Amino acid sequence: RCEADDGAALEAGQSADQRQLALGDGARLALHWRSGHRATIHGPATAAPLPAGLSLPHGRAELAVHGAFTLGLPDARCAFKSDSRLAVAVTAGHSVIGLEAGSAHLIVGERTLELVPGRASDTTAVFPWIRAGGADELRDGALPSAWRAATVWELRFTAAAAGPEDAVLLQTVQGVWLRITAGQIELRATPDAPPLALRVPGPPRLAHAYRLVRRGAGGPRLELDGRLLEPRLLGKHPPHRIVVQGAATLTGLAFASGPSAAVTTEELP
């Protein structure tokens, strides 16, 4: 369902003028401008179409703009002067943009960040936009170098370790960052303190689903079987290498950066 700020439901084919629109979870709204701009907004979201632009305080969208267009975000403004295609995700006041084609200038206060195709930004940095990556892109356990610069990212996998010699290690330039062993996780949350050990429920041989995700301020968050764990991990960049030791297993590896990762973090504080 899509409602205007006066509570009236918006019907297919109806003019949206410049009212603020609220989309419920699972709703999708396609907007078309007479000048040729197009936008598809996915709920939950809040948006307001403008004569040559769009205000998006919350939610995610894909846009194809033709000529001058301004995308208003809670923490930045994105200006276009030529035909461009992009994706954007906004959660809790944090915006992430990925540019597929064209060019854009992301204006953050007094700073201007230039976006070119294949790049993304969270308004603090510009980095490669990886929509979807998997195990076939690993080289001797090393993740692609383009992935390592991301500041908004997600990494998913399923891992199991049964014996004392079995382990899955996620490494950064500072060393082992996350260690998964039989019945236990060791994570590094501060540079100087020893790793923090967390018990993994269930039989030692049981495979568990892991999800690491970072957006906004602070370090990455870790989910175990859909349950958010504390504390945050050290740093803001993703791991560089994954090492599987002994008879441990790692399957279903998937990683993404930019808005491709941000759209899956709605539930994170």
Salt bridges, closest charged atoms under 4 A:
GLU3 OE2 - ARG1 NE 2.59
ASP6 OD2 - ARG19 NH1 3.74
ASP17 OD1 - ARG19 NE 3.12
GLU62 OE1 - HIS42 NE2 2.79
ASP83 OD2 - HIS66 ND1 3.47
GLU100 OE2 - ARG85 NH2 3.39
GLU100 OE1 - ARG131 NH2 3.34
GLU154 OE2 - ARG156 NE 2.65
GLU154 OE2 - ARG211 NE 2.81
GLU186 OE2 - ARG179 NH1 3.80
GLU223 OE2 - ARG211 NH1 2.68
ASP225 OD2 - HIS208 ND1 2.65
GLU230 OE2 - ARG221 NH2 2.67
GLU266 OE1 - HIS58 NE2 3.97
GLU267 OE2 - ARG211 NH1 2.81
